[in-house]
Amino acid sequence: MYVGAAIALPRSSDGKPSDGSQSYPERPHNQNAYLQVKWAQDTLARQKAAEGMPVVVGIPSMTFGEYDPGNSTGSFVIEMANRTLPGYVAGKRNVVYAGDAGRGLVRVCEDGHPGERYLICGENLTMQQLMAKIATVTGAPEPKEIPLAAAKLVSEQVVKVRSHRARLMMRERLAPAFKRKWLDRVPLLKGKKPW
């Protein structure tokens, strides 16, 4: 099994939630390192499956759970709780509890068909709805929305003064702002509780 990432899937052209069947026709133009690596890995996994290797692809959506201080999802919770998150960029996300994502990945291993992608999804939320939920859980005030152009400008200034690791983290955190998409479960999991 290859564990992919939703960032490596293009948005659905019809505006509906992505079902995992979409693929970039060529290398994505966005040079975000995480996107580029996940796209290359997804392409290789599907290529190997087409050549006969029994590979399935499981793609958890934006995952939240215990013990996840991480660079992106866990840091939203930590920064809100610490009241250090300056704001968020509007968009759409699908979020899933980490335990459910793990159970979904096991299900994909057990019942998935080689060469197929399986989205492990939870709830489609706007970023405002997600921030409101995190604010409720942490007891912190809800951060304000920041226009994407302003967030890019601030991140470029941060990039100039922060450490290499902090610069990479800032770029990686902004990357999903360009994706703005919701996801939908694929047929293997649709209509069944996968976990």
N, C-alpha and C positions, 0 to 999 in steps of 0.2 A: 504494500500500500504506500502510496505517496500522499502525504498530508499537504494539501495545497493551501492557497489563500485567495479570498474573494477579490483582492486587489488585482489579481492576474486575469480576471474576467472583464471584458468590456461591458459597458452598460447595454441594456437591451434597447434596440433601435425603436421599438414600438412603445417605449415608456412603461411597460409592464415590469413587474419584478423579474430579475434574471432567474432562469431555471438551471443555469450551468451549461447549457448547450452552446452558448456564444463563445467564440474564440477570436482573438486578434488575427487578422489575415497575415500580418507580418509583425516584426518586433515593435512593441509599443513605442511611440514617439517620446513619451514622458521618460526621462532618464533617471528617475528615482531608482536607486540601487535595489531596494527591496522588491519593487515591481519587476524590474528586469530579471532578477534571480528567480522569483517565483514563476514568471512567465516562461523562462528557459526550462525550469524544472518540470513544469506542467507539460510543455511541448515535448520534452524528452520522455516523460512517463507515458504520454499518449502515443508517441511514436513507437516506443518499445512494446506497448500493448498491441499496436497494429501489426508488429512483427511477430506476435505470438507469445510474448512474455505475459504472464497472468498478473497484470498490474491494474489496480483500481485506484481511483483518486477520491479522497475524502476532503471536503473543503468546509471547515467550520467558519461560521461568520464571526463577527466581532465578539470575542469571548471574554466573559467576566467570571471571576471566581476567587476563592480563597487562595492565599499564597501567591498572588500575581502582582508584584509591585511593578513589573514590566516597564518597557519603554513607552507603551501607548495606552492600552486599555486600563491596566491597573493604576497607571499614573494619573488618569483622570480622577479616579476615586481618591487617591492619596492627596493629590493637589487640591481637590475640592475640600476634603476634610481639613487640610492645613490652610485653607483659604489663600492658596498661592496660584490658582488657575486664573489667569487674567481674562479669559473668555474662550469662546468656541466659534468655529466657522459653521454656518448653517449647512445642512445637508441631510441625507437620509442614511440610516444604518439599519442593519439587521443585527440583533444581539442575541447571544445564547449563553446560558449558564455553562461553565466549564465542565461540570459533571455530566450534563446532558450531551455536550459535545464529545466527551470521552466515550460515553455509551453509544452515541451515534457512529463514531469511528469504529468501534468494535462491531457494530451491526453491519457497517459497510464491508469490513473484513470478512464477516461470516456470510453475507448474502449478496454482496456486490458482484457485478459482472465485469470481467476484464475489459479495460478500455473505456469504461464509463466513469463519469464524474458524479459525485453525490454531494449536494449541499447540505450541511448540517446547520439548520436554521432554528431561530427562536422567534423573536418578535420584531416586526418592522417598526422603527421609531424615527421621528425627526430628531436631529441633534438637540433641539430645545426640549423635547419630551425626555430624551435620555439624560440630559443635564438636570432636569427637574426631578427625575427618579433618583439620581445620585445625590442631589441636594437633600431630598427627603431622608434618604438612608444615613447620610453623614451629619445632618443637622446644620449644614453650611448653607449660606445664601446661594441662590442660583446665579452662575456667572452670566455676563452679558454676551450677546452675539457680536462677533467682530467680522466686518466684511473681509472676504478672502484677500482682496488687494492689500488691505491694511495688515493682515496677518503675514502675507508674503514680505511686505516691506519690513515689518518688525523682525521677522525671522532672518532676513538678510543682514540686518544690523547686529543681531545676536550672533550670527555666523562669523562676523568680523572680530568679535571680542571674546567669544567663549572658546573653551578647549575643543579639540578635534572631536572627542566623544560627544560633547554637548551639541556641536554643530550637526553631526550626523543624526543625533536624536531629534533635533528640531526639524530637519529635513524629512525624516521618516514620519514624524507626527503630522506634518502638513500634507503628505502625499494622499491620504485618504480623502482629504477635502476636495480633491479633484474628481473623485469617483462618484459620489452622490447617487447611491443606488440602493434598492431594496432587493431582497432575494426571496426565492420560493423553493420549497422542497421539491426534489425530483421524484419520479414515480416509485422507486423502491421504497421510499419513506413516506410518500404522500398517502394519506388515508390510514396510516398505521402509526401508532406511537412507537418511534424507533428506540426508545429507551425504557 
